[in-house]
Amino acid sequence: MEPKEQGRSARKRQAIMAAATETFLAKGYSGTSMDDIAKRAAVSKQTVYKHFFDKDKLFTAIVLATTDQVDGMVHLAADIPTDAAGLEENLGALARRFITTLTQPQVLQLRRLVIANADAFPELGATWYEEGFERVLATLAATFQRLADHGLLTMDDPRMAADHFAGLLLWIPVNKAMFHGGPQHGQAELGHYAAAGVRTFLAAYR
């Protein structure tokens, strides 16, 4: 394939992915057709099938493409310095980024979409969790172990500590959003949850 053709093909693929993401999130899996996606992407249905064999594969592709969004949180979690005086501030910065990222409308919509189709696509749901949230938790656990090795934290189970940290931050805002159908909190309130979560975490683990 010539470079120009490769460029056109890549642009069409990107347009299809963007259109599929918007359509699946708006209409759900069962309510979305390949015709809908082709129309939104401004390509032919044959072009959609050329890039993605069927709706299942396209759905899988758009879900797994979102796992890259956690890369920033993974890097931030891995880079927490071993600074006793700045521990609460550093964890607070991580907590604010964590809670803000995971309560974004599109992230919440995608979470609902994956959960709603978990029975039909169990491996997809598991992979999305493992390559996304699970990767963040594993990085957090390694970071907490490093902080414990330097005497900043005390714990027997770093992975459990990572789960506790995430739970303290996300239990209230994510559960409210999941049941109410949209974000229920402004940035100030999310900041309050982040600060309260970090204080509670340090009361247990410092």
C-alpha positions as CSV (number, residue, x, y, z in Angstrom):
1,M,0.0,0.0,0.0
2,E,1.3,3.4,-1.0
3,P,2.0,6.0,1.8
4,K,-0.9,8.2,0.7
5,E,-3.2,5.2,0.7
6,Q,-2.0,4.2,4.1
7,G,-2.6,7.7,5.4
8,R,-6.2,7.7,4.1
9,S,-6.8,4.2,5.5
10,A,-5.5,5.3,8.9
11,R,-7.7,8.4,8.9
12,K,-10.8,6.4,8.0
13,R,-10.0,3.9,10.7
14,Q,-9.7,6.8,13.2
15,A,-13.0,8.3,12.0
16,I,-14.7,4.9,12.3
17,M,-13.4,4.4,15.9
18,A,-14.5,7.9,16.9
19,A,-18.0,7.4,15.4
20,A,-18.3,4.0,16.9
21,T,-17.4,5.3,20.4
22,E,-20.0,8.1,20.2
23,T,-22.7,5.8,18.8
24,F,-22.1,2.9,21.3
25,L,-22.1,5.3,24.2
26,A,-25.3,7.0,23.0
27,K,-27.3,4.0,21.9
28,G,-25.7,1.0,23.7
29,Y,-24.4,-2.1,22.0
30,S,-27.7,-3.6,21.0
31,G,-29.1,-0.3,19.8
32,T,-26.1,0.4,17.5
33,S,-25.9,-0.8,13.9
34,M,-22.9,-0.7,11.5
35,D,-25.1,1.6,9.3
36,D,-25.3,4.0,12.2
37,I,-21.5,4.0,12.6
38,A,-20.8,4.3,8.8
39,K,-23.2,7.3,8.6
40,R,-21.6,9.1,11.5
41,A,-18.1,8.4,10.2
42,A,-19.1,9.5,6.7
43,V,-17.8,6.3,5.1
44,S,-19.5,3.4,3.4
45,K,-20.6,0.3,5.4
46,Q,-18.3,-1.8,3.3
47,T,-15.4,0.4,4.5
48,V,-16.4,-0.2,8.2
49,Y,-16.4,-4.0,7.5
50,K,-13.1,-3.7,5.7
51,H,-11.4,-2.3,8.9
52,F,-13.5,-4.3,11.4
53,F,-14.9,-7.7,10.5
54,D,-18.1,-7.3,12.5
55,K,-19.8,-5.2,15.2
56,D,-18.3,-7.4,18.0
57,K,-14.7,-6.7,16.9
58,L,-15.4,-3.0,16.5
59,F,-17.0,-2.9,20.0
60,T,-14.0,-4.7,21.4
61,A,-11.6,-2.3,19.7
62,I,-13.3,0.9,20.9
63,V,-13.5,-0.4,24.5
64,L,-9.8,-1.5,24.7
65,A,-8.6,1.7,23.0
66,T,-9.7,3.6,26.2
67,T,-7.3,1.8,28.4
68,D,-4.5,4.1,27.3
69,Q,-6.3,6.9,29.3
70,V,-4.9,5.4,32.5
71,D,-1.3,5.8,31.4
72,G,-1.0,9.2,33.1
73,M,-2.3,7.9,36.4
74,V,0.1,4.9,36.2
75,H,3.1,7.3,35.7
76,L,1.9,9.6,38.4
77,A,1.4,6.7,40.9
78,A,4.9,5.3,40.1
79,D,6.6,8.7,40.6
80,I,5.5,9.6,44.1
81,P,8.7,10.6,45.9
82,T,9.9,9.2,49.2
83,D,9.5,12.5,51.0
84,A,8.0,12.2,54.5
85,A,7.2,15.9,54.8
86,G,5.4,16.0,51.5
87,L,3.7,12.6,51.7
88,E,0.2,13.9,52.2
89,E,0.6,16.6,49.5
90,N,1.9,14.1,47.0
91,L,-0.8,11.5,47.7
92,G,-3.3,14.4,47.5
93,A,-2.1,15.3,44.0
94,L,-2.5,11.7,42.9
95,A,-5.9,11.4,44.6
96,R,-7.2,14.5,42.8
97,R,-6.0,13.2,39.4
98,F,-7.4,9.8,40.1
99,I,-10.8,10.9,41.1
100,T,-11.1,13.5,38.4
101,T,-10.1,11.1,35.6
102,L,-12.4,8.3,36.7
103,T,-15.5,10.5,37.1
104,Q,-15.3,12.0,33.6
105,P,-18.6,11.6,31.8
106,Q,-17.2,9.4,29.0
107,V,-15.4,7.2,31.4
108,L,-18.6,6.7,33.4
109,Q,-20.6,6.0,30.3
110,L,-18.0,3.4,29.1
111,R,-18.1,1.8,32.5
112,R,-21.9,1.4,32.3
113,L,-21.6,0.1,28.7
114,V,-19.0,-2.6,29.7
115,I,-21.0,-3.6,32.7
116,A,-24.2,-3.8,30.8
117,N,-22.6,-6.2,28.3
118,A,-20.5,-8.2,30.7
119,D,-22.5,-11.4,30.2
120,A,-22.2,-11.2,26.4
121,F,-18.5,-10.1,26.5
122,P,-17.0,-11.5,29.7
123,E,-13.5,-11.6,28.3
124,L,-13.7,-8.0,27.1
125,G,-14.8,-6.8,30.5
126,A,-12.0,-8.7,32.2
127,T,-9.4,-7.4,29.8
128,W,-10.6,-3.8,30.1
129,Y,-10.4,-4.0,33.9
130,E,-7.0,-5.7,33.8
131,E,-5.4,-3.3,31.3
132,G,-6.9,-0.3,32.9
133,F,-7.9,-0.1,36.5
134,E,-5.9,-3.2,37.5
135,R,-2.7,-1.7,36.1
136,V,-3.2,1.4,38.2
137,L,-3.8,-0.7,41.3
138,A,-0.7,-2.8,40.7
139,T,1.4,0.4,40.3
140,L,-0.1,1.8,43.5
141,A,0.7,-1.3,45.4
142,A,4.4,-1.2,44.2
143,T,4.6,2.4,45.1
144,F,3.1,1.9,48.6
145,Q,5.6,-1.0,49.1
146,R,8.4,1.4,48.2
147,L,7.1,4.0,50.6
148,A,6.8,1.3,53.3
149,D,10.4,0.2,52.6
150,H,11.5,3.8,53.3
151,G,9.5,3.9,56.6
152,L,6.8,6.3,55.3
153,L,3.9,3.8,55.5
154,T,3.2,0.6,57.4
155,M,1.4,-2.3,55.8
156,D,1.3,-6.1,55.5
157,D,-0.5,-6.2,52.1
158,P,0.4,-3.4,49.6
159,R,-2.3,-4.5,47.2
160,M,-5.0,-4.3,49.8
161,A,-3.7,-0.9,50.7
162,A,-4.1,0.1,47.0
163,D,-7.7,-1.1,47.0
164,H,-8.4,0.8,50.2
165,F,-6.9,4.0,48.7
166,A,-9.0,3.7,45.5
167,G,-12.1,2.7,47.5
168,L,-11.9,5.7,49.8
169,L,-11.7,8.0,46.8
170,L,-14.3,6.5,44.4
171,W,-17.0,4.8,46.5
172,I,-19.2,7.9,46.9
173,P,-18.8,9.8,43.6
174,V,-18.7,6.8,41.3
175,N,-21.6,4.9,42.9
176,K,-23.8,8.0,42.8
177,A,-22.9,8.7,39.2
178,M,-23.6,5.1,38.2
179,F,-27.1,5.0,39.7
180,H,-28.1,8.6,38.8
181,G,-26.9,8.5,35.2
182,G,-24.3,11.2,35.2
183,P,-21.6,13.0,37.3
184,Q,-23.1,14.3,40.5
185,H,-20.3,16.3,41.9
186,G,-18.3,19.5,41.0
187,Q,-14.6,19.9,41.2
188,A,-14.7,21.4,44.7
189,E,-16.6,18.4,46.0
190,L,-14.4,15.9,44.3
191,G,-11.4,17.7,45.8
192,H,-13.0,17.3,49.2
193,Y,-13.4,13.5,48.7
194,A,-9.8,13.3,47.6
195,A,-8.5,15.1,50.6
196,A,-10.7,13.2,53.0
197,G,-9.7,9.9,51.4
198,V,-6.0,10.7,51.7
199,R,-6.4,11.7,55.4
200,T,-8.3,8.5,56.2
201,F,-5.7,6.4,54.3
202,L,-2.8,7.9,56.2
203,A,-4.6,7.5,59.5
204,A,-4.6,3.8,58.8
205,Y,-1.2,3.3,57.1
206,R,1.2,6.0,58.2
